Amino acid sequence: MFTIEQVLQPETLEEAYQALHGNISNTVLGGCAFLRLGSKKIATAIDLSELKLDYILEPGKEIEIGAMTTFRTVETHPTLHQLFNGVLPKSVSNIIGVQFRNVVTVGATVYSKYGFSDLLTALLALDTEVELYKGGRLPLEEFLQKSFPKDILTRLFIQKNARKASYQSMRNSLSDYPILTIAVSELNQRWRIVVGARPLRAQLASKASEALSNSKLTAEDIEQSASLAVEELSFGSNIRGSAEYRKAMCKVLVKRGIMEVLQCK
Ligand SMILES: Cc1cc2nc3c(=O)[nH]c(=O)nc-3n(C[C@H](O)[C@H](O)[C@H](O)COP(=O)(O)OP(=O)(O)OC[C@H]3O[C@@H](n4cnc5c(N)ncnc54)[C@H](O)[C@@H]3O)c2cc1C
């Protein structure tokens, strides 16, 4: 179990940021579900709950999601059910149970770049940007690929467009961590195929996505793109599944994802 010496509830992000850098063990708190699994000794725990970061807004051409928004809010948000064929609510709906999803936060999940993350896989198939307090706004893909100085994730932005999407995951049992996560999307004949829980973190299969975008979408093209995704990405083994099993499942789920997007209205 983790321990906390003192809790700070900053009133500004600058105060939170300064506190984060005040001591190496100072730590930002999300819903604490993951933190409590560890044994970290935290000098100052920085609780962001006074900063009004728990919201989903649609100010114009974007959806804005605050870092302290819970998975349950994502799961039940009416607009998110309508957009992208409900891919975001679907991605979080199998994680443990409702009480758990009422607690865990979007900001912690994205900032921590968990390999097993269902939400990250779905977000990467959309036009998503993250905002770091000091690091500013950048594409999610860039955020996942590079490392950045310690910061606070404040918001996510997703372009509100007509992207069609599908989310697939495979688990040994309903509430277990996923063995593999797949998100496929299409906008203006440009496709994105994303594979996560390999068990490495979600990654765009860029060659497979490109090949599919330039194809006539025949059964053979779909088969070939699914094979390309398996070839270009790396897969590993853990207690949930072997690399070979993941590769076999990747091909099946990518095909399923593409077929589902083709059926979307
Ligand atoms: C038992 C268990 C099973 C799980 N199963 C799944 C699963 O099947 N699929 C899945 O996708 N996820 C799963 N998760 C992960 C879960 O969905 C959350 O991603 C995870 O718990 C982190 O969210 P939190 O709000 O609890 O973060 P916390 O535990 O509070 O924080 C996690 C880390 O994020 C940092 N942090 C928090 N907020 C911010 C911020 N705004 N900016 C910068 N850093 C921040 C914290 O300092 C900490 O290092 C599971 C977690 C647990 C505990």
The ligand as an SDF file (V2000), in Angstrom:
LIG
                    3D

 53 58  0  0  0  0  0  0  0  0999 V2000
   -6.8390   -3.7700  -10.6910 C   0  0  0  0  0  0  0  0  0  0  0  0
   -6.7820   -2.9050  -11.9090 C   0  0  0  0  0  0  0  0  0  0  0  0
   -7.2050   -3.4110  -13.1390 C   0  0  0  0  0  0  0  0  0  0  0  0
   -7.1670   -2.6070  -14.2680 C   0  0  0  0  0  0  0  0  0  0  0  0
   -7.6010   -3.1200  -15.4820 N   0  0  0  0  0  0  0  0  0  0  0  0
   -7.5650   -2.3430  -16.5810 C   0  0  0  0  0  0  0  0  0  0  0  0
   -8.0230   -2.8270  -17.8470 C   0  0  0  0  0  0  0  0  0  0  0  0
   -8.4510   -3.9690  -18.0100 O   0  0  0  0  0  0  0  0  0  0  0  0
   -7.9670   -1.9880  -18.9230 N   0  0  0  0  0  0  0  0  0  0  0  0
   -7.4970   -0.7110  -18.7990 C   0  0  0  0  0  0  0  0  0  0  0  0
   -7.4730    0.0010  -19.8050 O   0  0  0  0  0  0  0  0  0  0  0  0
   -7.0720   -0.2220  -17.6230 N   0  0  0  0  0  0  0  0  0  0  0  0
   -7.0850   -1.0030  -16.5210 C   0  0  0  0  0  0  0  0  0  0  0  0
   -6.6230   -0.5180  -15.3320 N   0  0  0  0  0  0  0  0  0  0  0  0
   -6.0480    0.8540  -15.2910 C   0  0  0  0  0  0  0  0  0  0  0  0
   -7.1210    1.8810  -14.9660 C   0  0  0  0  0  0  0  0  0  0  0  0
   -8.0730    1.9020  -15.9990 O   0  0  0  0  0  0  0  0  0  0  0  0
   -6.5030    3.2840  -14.8410 C   0  0  0  0  0  0  0  0  0  0  0  0
   -5.8510    3.5790  -16.0410 O   0  0  0  0  0  0  0  0  0  0  0  0
   -5.4990    3.3580  -13.7240 C   0  0  0  0  0  0  0  0  0  0  0  0
   -6.0810    2.8710  -12.5260 O   0  0  0  0  0  0  0  0  0  0  0  0
   -4.9990    4.7980  -13.5030 C   0  0  0  0  0  0  0  0  0  0  0  0
   -6.0560    5.6230  -13.2010 O   0  0  0  0  0  0  0  0  0  0  0  0
   -6.2070    6.2860  -11.7600 P   0  0  0  0  0  0  0  0  0  0  0  0
   -7.1320    7.4370  -11.9310 O   0  0  0  0  0  0  0  0  0  0  0  0
   -6.5410    5.2420  -10.7820 O   0  0  0  0  0  0  0  0  0  0  0  0
   -4.7090    6.8190  -11.5220 O   0  0  0  0  0  0  0  0  0  0  0  0
   -3.8100    6.9090  -10.2090 P   0  0  0  0  0  0  0  0  0  0  0  0
   -3.6090    5.5560   -9.6280 O   0  0  0  0  0  0  0  0  0  0  0  0
   -4.3130    7.9630   -9.3030 O   0  0  0  0  0  0  0  0  0  0  0  0
   -2.4550    7.4570  -10.8690 O   0  0  0  0  0  0  0  0  0  0  0  0
   -1.6870    6.6680  -11.7550 C   0  0  0  0  0  0  0  0  0  0  0  0
   -0.4480    7.4660  -12.1820 C   0  0  0  0  0  0  0  0  0  0  0  0
   -0.8350    8.5970  -12.9700 O   0  0  0  0  0  0  0  0  0  0  0  0
   -0.2960    9.8140  -12.4240 C   0  0  0  0  0  0  0  0  0  0  0  0
   -1.2560   10.8700  -12.7060 N   0  0  0  0  0  0  0  0  0  0  0  0
   -2.5550   10.9300  -12.3300 C   0  0  0  0  0  0  0  0  0  0  0  0
   -3.1810   11.9850  -12.8840 N   0  0  0  0  0  0  0  0  0  0  0  0
   -2.2480   12.6350  -13.6130 C   0  0  0  0  0  0  0  0  0  0  0  0
   -2.2830   13.8220  -14.4170 C   0  0  0  0  0  0  0  0  0  0  0  0
   -3.3950   14.5070  -14.6350 N   0  0  0  0  0  0  0  0  0  0  0  0
   -1.1210   14.2140  -15.0000 N   0  0  0  0  0  0  0  0  0  0  0  0
    0.0260   13.5100  -14.8040 C   0  0  0  0  0  0  0  0  0  0  0  0
    0.1100   12.3880  -14.0590 N   0  0  0  0  0  0  0  0  0  0  0  0
   -1.0180   11.9440  -13.4890 C   0  0  0  0  0  0  0  0  0  0  0  0
   -0.1010    9.5100  -10.9520 C   0  0  0  0  0  0  0  0  0  0  0  0
    0.8850   10.3440  -10.3930 O   0  0  0  0  0  0  0  0  0  0  0  0
    0.3340    8.0570  -11.0010 C   0  0  0  0  0  0  0  0  0  0  0  0
    1.7040    7.9570  -11.3010 O   0  0  0  0  0  0  0  0  0  0  0  0
   -6.6670   -1.2790  -14.1780 C   0  0  0  0  0  0  0  0  0  0  0  0
   -6.2460   -0.7690  -12.9400 C   0  0  0  0  0  0  0  0  0  0  0  0
   -6.3100   -1.5520  -11.8090 C   0  0  0  0  0  0  0  0  0  0  0  0
   -5.8880   -0.9670  -10.5010 C   0  0  0  0  0  0  0  0  0  0  0  0
  1  2  1  0
  2  3  1  0
  2 52  2  0
  3  4  2  0
  4  5  1  0
  4 50  1  0
  5  6  2  0
  6  7  1  0
  6 13  1  0
  7  8  2  0
  7  9  1  0
  9 10  1  0
 10 11  2  0
 10 12  1  0
 12 13  2  0
 13 14  1  0
 14 15  1  0
 14 50  1  0
 15 16  1  0
 16 17  1  0
 16 18  1  0
 18 19  1  0
 18 20  1  0
 20 21  1  0
 20 22  1  0
 22 23  1  0
 23 24  1  0
 24 25  2  0
 24 26  1  0
 24 27  1  0
 27 28  1  0
 28 29  2  0
 28 30  1  0
 28 31  1  0
 31 32  1  0
 32 33  1  0
 33 34  1  0
 33 48  1  0
 34 35  1  0
 35 36  1  0
 35 46  1  0
 36 37  1  0
 36 45  1  0
 37 38  2  0
 38 39  1  0
 39 40  1  0
 39 45  2  0
 40 41  1  0
 40 42  2  0
 42 43  1  0
 43 44  2  0
 44 45  1  0
 46 47  1  0
 46 48  1  0
 48 49  1  0
 50 51  2  0
 51 52  1  0
 52 53  1  0
M  END
$$$$
